[in-house]
Amino acid sequence: MVDCTYCGCPVENHDSVYVSETPDGKSTTQFCNYGCLSAHIDEAALTTGTTCEWSPTQ
């Protein structure tokens, strides 16, 4: 069984989400559901500083 990257529960027991794959198709990051994925993104601050700057004149 594969464990959730965020909470450690077996992902097969849930509506699992696989985020990335290796070139041979194996998943490298997995989550029980979108709730665990969202919590992981928030706690790891993965969106901080990753947005593009935009202004109406561009």
Backbone hydrogen bonds in HBPLUS format (Angstrom, degrees):
<---DONOR---> <-ACCEPTOR-->    atom                        ^
c    i                          cat <-CA-CA->   ^        H-A-AA   ^      H-
h    n   atom  resd res      DA  || num        DHA   H-A  angle D-A-AA Bond
n    s   type  num  typ     dist DA aas  dist angle  dist       angle   num
A0011-VAL N   A0002-VAL O   2.88 MM   9  6.00 161.2  1.91 161.8 167.4     1
A0004-CYS N   A0009-CYS O   2.72 MM   5  5.31 149.6  1.81 143.8 153.0     2
A0008-GLY N   A0004-CYS O   3.05 MM   4  4.52 136.5  2.24 114.0 125.0     3
A0005-THR N   A0030-GLN O   2.75 MM  25  5.69 174.7  1.76 164.1 164.0     4
A0013-ASN N   A0010-PRO O   3.32 MM   3  5.95 160.5  2.36 113.9 118.8     5
A0014-HIS N   A0011-VAL O   3.14 MM   3  5.49 166.8  2.15 117.0 119.6     6
A0017-VAL N   A0031-PHE O   2.89 MM  14  5.17 158.2  1.93 145.9 150.9     7
A0031-PHE N   A0017-VAL O   2.88 MM  14  5.17 149.8  1.97 149.1 158.3     8
A0019-VAL N   A0029-THR O   2.96 MM  10  5.52 160.8  2.00 151.3 157.4     9
A0028-THR N   A0020-SER O   3.07 MM   8  5.71 154.2  2.14 132.4 136.4    10
A0022-THR N   A0026-LYS O   2.74 MM   4  5.30 153.7  1.80 148.6 156.6    11
A0025-GLY N   A0022-THR O   2.79 MM   3  5.25 163.2  1.82 125.8 127.3    12
A0037-LEU N   A0033-ASN O   3.23 MM   4  6.54 160.6  2.27 147.5 153.3    13
A0038-SER N   A0034-TYR O   2.84 MM   4  5.94 161.8  1.87 146.1 150.8    14
A0039-ALA N   A0035-GLY O   2.95 MM   4  6.15 161.1  1.99 147.6 152.9    15
A0040-HIS N   A0036-CYS O   2.92 MM   4  6.04 157.6  1.97 146.9 153.0    16
A0041-ILE N   A0037-LEU O   2.98 MM   4  6.23 159.6  2.02 151.1 156.3    17
A0042-ASP N   A0038-SER O   2.98 MM   4  6.23 162.5  2.01 151.6 156.0    18
A0043-GLU N   A0039-ALA O   2.90 MM   4  6.05 174.0  1.91 155.8 157.5    19
A0044-ALA N   A0040-HIS O   2.98 MM   4  5.94 153.7  2.05 147.0 153.8    20
A0046-LEU N   A0041-ILE O   3.13 MM   5  5.28 158.9  2.17 149.0 153.5    21
A0045-ALA N   A0042-ASP O   3.15 MM   3  5.08 154.3  2.22 100.6 108.3    22
A0048-THR N   A0045-ALA O   3.31 MM   3  5.47 155.1  2.38 103.5 110.6    23
A0050-THR N   A0047-THR O   3.32 MM   3  5.40 162.7  2.35 125.3 121.3    24
A0058-GLN N   A0055-SER O   3.04 MM   3  5.64 169.8  2.05 123.9 127.1    25
